[in-house]
Amino acid sequence: MTVGRSSVYTLYMQTKSWSLPLYAAFFFFAACGGDDTGTPPSTANPVDGGDTDGSAVDGGDGDGDAGAADGGGDPGAVYDAGPPHEGPHLAISADMSNKTLSIVDIELLTEGATRSDALIDTIDLSDYSPGPMSIAVSPDGKLALVSISAGFLGLLAGVPAGEDRLLFVDIESRSVVGELDVGSGPMGIVFSKDSKRAFVGLLGVTAVAVVDVEARTFETVETGQTFNEELAIDDSGEVGILSYGLAGNAFTFSVTAPADVHGTTMGLLGDAAGLAFFPGTKIACLLQAPTPLTGNQGGYDLIDVTSATAPTVIDSLRMSGGPIVYPITAVHRRGTLAFPATLAGQIALVEMELKGGKASEVQRIDVGPGGLIPYGVSETYDSRVLVAEPVEHYIGVVDLATGTAFTVPWEGEEYGPTEIKLIP
């Protein structure tokens, strides 16, 4: 029997509890799609499927116009994103194999400029191996936190584990001003709304790191599971959510008292990946990778985190065709969420809106080739979405208003860019 690439990828996602040396063998088969007969999977709509009771939930009209978000205490409310951003429109990318951070002009990038033409500056991280994986920028725009870690790429792509550091990077001086050893496998990072604290997922230990940004110290909050990966905080700044563990579940917490006020979901299917809150709500979308050893399709779960101690799953959808999904971002000016889905070696960006407590597809836009998993995705100030593709080495620029996309090559990479984030 010929083993298809997407099948081996999903075997990896199911077998996180197996010995780590096995993971590297999965990488070469994971990227380009194919079922266990070696034939390409269905090209069906990657988010068109049934929920747990078999009913269809794909209610998007396909016109590219997002609807109003609802739920989280104010059903039917349209999220107010505030006035358009003024001043420089900059973003920062994590160029893992280059061991650099790139600061680029978003306006030039979205107008079709090359990376070299849009490049404002680079920050040298050659002293840190294997290079930067994940980035978060503080809401006040002064500081970036950068994880120096292979994360799950050490399991999938053979990237060396490296130093497991968290770097403090001053945006104005464009220099490293501090570092912390927060624990094994730092991955996703999110700041509190006041920029005073940050939360870091730790892949290799049963905890999340809570960082005092000014003091450059940290404490850990036990989650009870390893594979603590990605985080999000709702727009009120009150509650957070973390994807974690071997069973696809989420850990929820109070931003001000995470050690004392927290909860977990139970019994979710798939492998927990990226997550984001629908703008203006306390409803988070948790993406799930497929796990064929247990017969689970990939998909997503909507989780109401109005109570940080009692997260409630309000919708669950399995995706047809078995696309590989991981990162997801809120798109505040449209009140929606967007995530890349890789199927048969191609990436499409899927935009979702919230209606009646369920997520419905607004549109799906072809982006470009996909080599493995796009790890980074970020909204811009004008409702575009940026996708970091580390194997094919590009940033995808997706215009949700027009339903179009193009790619910008990221020169000189063996692996990267892994992440791109806006600088407020």
C-alpha positions in Angstrom: 0.0 0.0 0.0 1.3 3.5 -0.9 1.0 5.9 2.0 -0.3 9.4 1.0 1.3 12.5 2.4 -1.7 13.9 4.1 -2.4 10.5 5.8 1.1 10.4 7.2 0.8 14.0 8.5 -2.4 13.1 10.3 -0.9 10.0 11.7 1.7 12.3 13.2 -1.0 14.5 14.7 -2.7 11.4 16.3 0.5 9.9 17.6 2.0 12.8 19.6 2.4 10.4 22.5 4.7 8.1 20.5 8.5 8.4 20.8 9.8 11.6 19.3 12.3 10.2 16.8 9.4 8.8 14.8 8.1 12.2 13.9 10.8 13.3 11.5 9.9 10.5 9.1 6.5 12.0 8.6 7.6 15.3 7.2 8.5 14.3 3.7 5.0 12.8 3.1 2.9 15.4 4.9 2.8 18.4 2.6 1.1 17.8 -0.7 -2.1 15.8 0.0 -3.2 12.4 -0.9 -5.2 9.6 0.8 -3.9 6.2 1.9 -4.1 4.9 -1.7 -1.7 7.6 -3.0 -4.5 9.4 -4.9 -5.4 13.1 -4.2 -8.2 13.7 -1.8 -11.5 15.3 -2.7 -11.3 18.9 -3.8 -14.5 19.6 -1.9 -15.0 22.9 -0.1 -12.7 22.5 2.9 -15.2 23.8 5.4 -18.4 22.5 3.9 -19.5 19.7 6.1 -21.9 18.5 8.7 -21.9 19.4 12.4 -22.1 16.7 15.0 -25.8 16.1 14.3 -25.2 15.8 10.6 -26.8 19.1 9.5 -25.1 21.4 7.2 -23.7 24.6 8.6 -22.1 26.2 5.6 -24.3 29.3 5.3 -22.0 31.7 3.5 -23.4 33.4 0.4 -20.0 33.7 -1.3 -20.3 37.4 -2.1 -17.3 38.3 0.0 -19.3 40.5 2.3 -19.1 39.5 5.9 -22.0 39.7 8.2 -22.4 40.7 11.8 -20.8 38.7 14.6 -23.0 37.5 17.4 -22.7 35.8 20.7 -20.6 36.3 23.8 -23.2 38.4 25.6 -24.3 40.8 22.7 -26.0 38.7 20.0 -26.3 40.4 16.7 -23.9 43.2 17.6 -21.5 44.5 14.9 -18.0 44.9 16.2 -16.7 48.4 16.1 -13.1 48.3 15.0 -12.6 52.0 15.6 -11.1 54.6 13.2 -8.6 53.5 10.6 -5.0 53.2 11.7 -2.8 56.3 11.1 0.9 56.4 10.9 3.4 53.9 9.5 2.0 50.5 8.6 4.7 48.1 9.5 4.9 44.4 10.1 7.6 42.0 11.5 8.3 38.5 10.3 10.1 35.6 11.8 12.7 34.3 9.3 13.6 31.1 11.1 16.5 29.6 9.0 17.8 33.1 8.2 17.9 33.8 12.0 16.5 37.2 11.4 13.4 39.3 12.0 12.3 41.5 9.0 10.5 44.7 9.4 8.5 45.5 6.3 6.2 48.3 5.0 2.7 46.8 4.8 1.4 49.3 2.3 4.3 48.5 -0.1 3.9 44.7 0.5 0.1 44.7 -0.2 0.6 46.9 -3.3 2.8 44.1 -4.8 6.3 45.2 -3.9 9.0 42.6 -3.5 10.3 41.8 -0.1 13.5 43.7 -0.7 11.6 46.8 -1.8 9.2 46.6 1.2 12.0 45.9 3.7 12.7 48.6 6.3 15.2 46.8 8.5 16.4 43.4 9.7 17.2 42.3 13.2 20.1 39.9 13.5 19.4 36.8 15.7 22.3 34.7 14.5 23.3 34.0 18.1 20.1 32.1 18.7 19.4 28.7 17.3 17.3 27.4 15.6 16.0 30.9 14.9 12.7 32.7 15.6 9.5 30.7 15.3 6.7 32.8 16.8 6.2 36.5 17.4 3.8 38.7 19.4 3.9 42.5 19.4 2.6 44.4 22.4 -0.6 46.4 21.9 1.4 49.6 22.6 3.7 48.7 19.7 6.9 49.0 21.8 8.0 45.5 22.2 8.1 42.1 20.4 8.4 38.8 22.2 10.0 36.1 20.1 10.1 32.4 20.7 13.4 30.7 19.9 12.3 27.2 19.5 11.6 24.5 16.9 8.2 23.9 18.4 6.4 21.1 16.6 8.7 21.7 13.6 11.3 19.7 15.5 8.9 16.8 15.2 7.6 17.4 11.7 10.6 18.9 9.8 13.7 17.8 11.7 14.4 21.4 12.9 16.9 21.2 15.8 15.4 21.9 19.2 17.8 24.8 19.9 17.8 27.0 23.0 14.2 27.3 24.0 14.4 31.1 24.8 12.0 33.9 24.8 13.6 37.1 23.5 12.5 40.7 24.3 13.0 42.9 21.2 12.7 46.6 21.4 10.8 47.9 18.3 12.2 51.4 18.2 15.9 50.4 18.6 15.4 47.2 16.7 17.5 45.2 19.1 17.3 42.4 21.6 17.1 43.9 25.1 16.5 40.8 27.2 15.9 37.0 27.2 14.2 34.4 29.4 14.5 30.6 29.6 10.8 30.0 30.1 10.8 26.2 29.6 10.8 23.5 26.9 9.4 24.4 23.5 8.0 27.9 23.7 5.5 28.4 20.9 2.5 30.7 20.7 2.6 34.1 22.5 -0.2 36.6 23.4 0.0 39.9 25.2 -2.5 41.2 27.7 -4.5 44.3 26.5 -2.4 46.6 28.8 0.9 45.2 27.4 2.0 44.3 31.0 1.8 40.6 30.8 2.3 37.9 28.1 1.3 34.3 28.0 3.5 31.7 26.3 2.5 28.1 25.3 5.1 25.5 26.3 5.2 22.4 24.1 7.4 20.2 26.3 6.0 20.8 29.8 2.6 20.7 31.5 2.4 24.5 31.9 2.0 27.9 30.3 4.4 30.7 31.1 3.0 34.0 32.4 5.5 36.7 31.8 5.9 40.0 33.7 7.0 42.1 30.7 8.5 45.0 32.7 10.3 42.9 35.2 11.3 40.3 32.6 10.4 37.4 34.9 7.8 34.7 34.6 5.7 32.2 36.5 4.1 29.0 35.3 0.5 28.0 35.5 -0.1 24.2 35.4 -2.4 23.0 32.6 -2.0 19.3 33.3 -1.0 18.5 29.8 2.0 18.9 27.5 1.7 20.2 23.9 0.6 23.7 25.1 0.7 25.5 21.7 -1.4 28.6 20.8 -3.2 31.3 22.7 -5.8 34.0 22.2 -7.3 36.7 24.4 -10.8 38.2 23.8 -11.2 41.9 22.8 -12.3 42.9 26.3 -8.9 41.6 27.6 -10.7 39.5 30.3 -10.4 35.9 29.3 -7.8 33.8 27.5 -7.8 30.4 25.8 -5.0 27.9 25.1 -4.9 24.9 22.8 -3.3 22.0 24.5 -2.9 18.3 25.2 -3.3 15.2 23.2 -7.0 15.1 22.8 -7.8 18.4 21.1 -9.0 20.3 24.1 -8.6 23.9 25.3 -7.6 25.5 28.6 -9.3 28.7 29.5 -8.2 31.3 32.1 -8.8 34.7 33.6 -6.1 37.1 32.3 -5.7 38.7 35.7 -5.7 35.5 37.8 -4.8 32.6 35.5 -3.5 30.4 38.3 -6.7 30.6 40.3 -9.5 31.0 37.7 -9.4 28.6 34.8 -11.2 25.7 33.2 -11.0 23.1 30.5 -13.0 21.5 27.7 -13.4 17.8 27.7 -13.8 15.2 24.9 -13.1 17.3 21.9 -11.9 15.4 18.8 -8.9 16.0 16.6 -5.7 17.8 17.5 -6.0 21.3 18.9 -4.3 23.9 16.8 -4.7 27.6 16.4 -7.6 29.6 17.9 -9.0 33.1 17.8 -12.1 35.0 19.2 -14.7 36.3 16.9 -14.3 40.1 17.2 -16.2 41.7 20.1 -17.3 38.3 21.5 -16.2 35.7 24.0 -16.7 32.9 21.4 -13.4 31.4 20.3 -12.9 29.1 17.3 -10.5 26.3 18.0 -9.2 24.6 14.9 -8.6 20.8 14.9 -6.3 18.7 12.7 -7.6 15.4 11.4 -6.7 12.2 13.3 -7.5 9.2 11.1 -6.3 6.5 13.6 -9.5 7.3 15.6 -11.5 8.1 12.5 -11.8 11.8 13.4 -12.0 14.4 10.6 -10.3 17.7 11.1 -12.6 20.7 11.7 -13.3 23.3 14.4 -15.1 23.8 17.6 -16.8 27.1 18.8 -16.2 27.6 22.5 -18.1 30.2 24.6 -15.7 31.4 27.2 -18.0 33.9 29.0 -17.0 31.9 32.1 -13.3 31.2 32.2 -14.0 28.3 34.6 -16.7 26.7 32.5 -16.0 26.9 28.7 -18.9 25.6 26.7 -18.8 24.1 23.2 -21.6 25.6 21.2 -20.8 24.3 17.7 -18.7 21.6 16.2 -18.0 21.0 12.5 -15.9 18.4 10.7 -14.3 19.5 7.4 -14.8 17.3 4.3 -11.7 16.3 2.3 -9.3 16.3 5.3 -7.6 19.7 4.8 -4.6 20.5 7.1 -5.3 23.6 9.2 -3.4 25.3 12.0 -3.3 29.1 12.4 -6.3 31.4 12.5 -6.8 35.2 12.9 -9.5 37.6 13.7 -10.3 40.2 11.0 -11.7 43.0 13.1 -12.8 45.4 10.3 -15.0 42.6 8.9 -16.1 41.0 12.2 -14.9 37.6 10.9 -12.1 35.0 11.3 -9.8 33.7 8.6 -7.6 30.7 8.4 -5.5 28.9 5.7 -6.4 25.4 4.8 -4.0 23.2 2.9 -5.4 20.5 0.6 -3.7 18.6 -2.2 -0.6 20.8 -1.9 -2.6 24.1 -2.3 -3.5 26.7 0.3 -6.9 28.4 0.4 -7.8 31.1 2.9 -11.2 30.5 4.4 -13.2 33.4 5.9 -15.9 32.6 8.5 -18.6 34.7 10.1 -20.7 34.0 13.2 -24.4 33.7 12.8 -26.8 32.3 15.4 -24.0 30.7 17.4 -22.7 28.9 14.4 -19.8 29.6 12.0 -20.6 30.0 8.4 -18.3 30.4 5.4 -18.2 33.8 3.8 -15.7 32.9 1.1 -12.6 30.8 0.2 -9.7 32.3 -1.7 -6.9 30.4 -3.4 -3.5 31.6 -2.2 -0.7 29.5 -3.5 1.2 26.2 -3.1 1.5 24.7 0.4 4.5 22.7 1.4 3.5 21.8 5.0 1.6 24.0 7.4 1.4 27.8 7.2 2.2 28.6 10.8 1.7 32.4 10.8 -1.4 34.4 9.8 -2.2 38.0 10.6 -4.8 40.6 9.7 -3.9 44.1 8.4 -5.5 47.4 9.0 -7.5 47.3 5.8 -9.0 43.8 6.0 -6.3 42.0 4.2 -4.8 38.9 5.6 -1.1 37.9 5.5 -0.1 34.2 5.4 3.4 33.0 6.2 4.3 29.8 4.3 7.7 28.4 5.5 8.3 25.6 3.0 7.4 27.4 -0.2 9.0 30.5 1.3 6.5 33.3 0.8 4.1 35.7 2.4 0.6 35.4 0.9 -1.4 38.7 0.6 -5.1 38.1 0.6 -7.6 40.8 -0.1 -10.9 39.8 1.5 -12.8 42.7 -0.1 -12.0 41.6 -3.6 -11.5 37.9 -3.1 -8.0 37.9 -4.6 -4.5 36.9 -3.5 -0.9 37.0 -4.5 2.4 35.8 -3.0 5.6 37.6 -2.2 8.7 35.4 -2.2 10.8 35.6 1.0 14.3 35.3 -0.3 17.2 33.3 1.2 15.2 30.9 3.4 15.8 27.2 4.1 12.8 27.2 6.3 10.6 30.3 6.8 9.0 32.7 7.2 7.2 31.1 10.0 5.3 34.1 11.3 4.3 37.7 10.5 2.6 40.2 12.8 1.6 43.8 12.5 3.3 46.5 14.6 0.6 48.7 16.1 
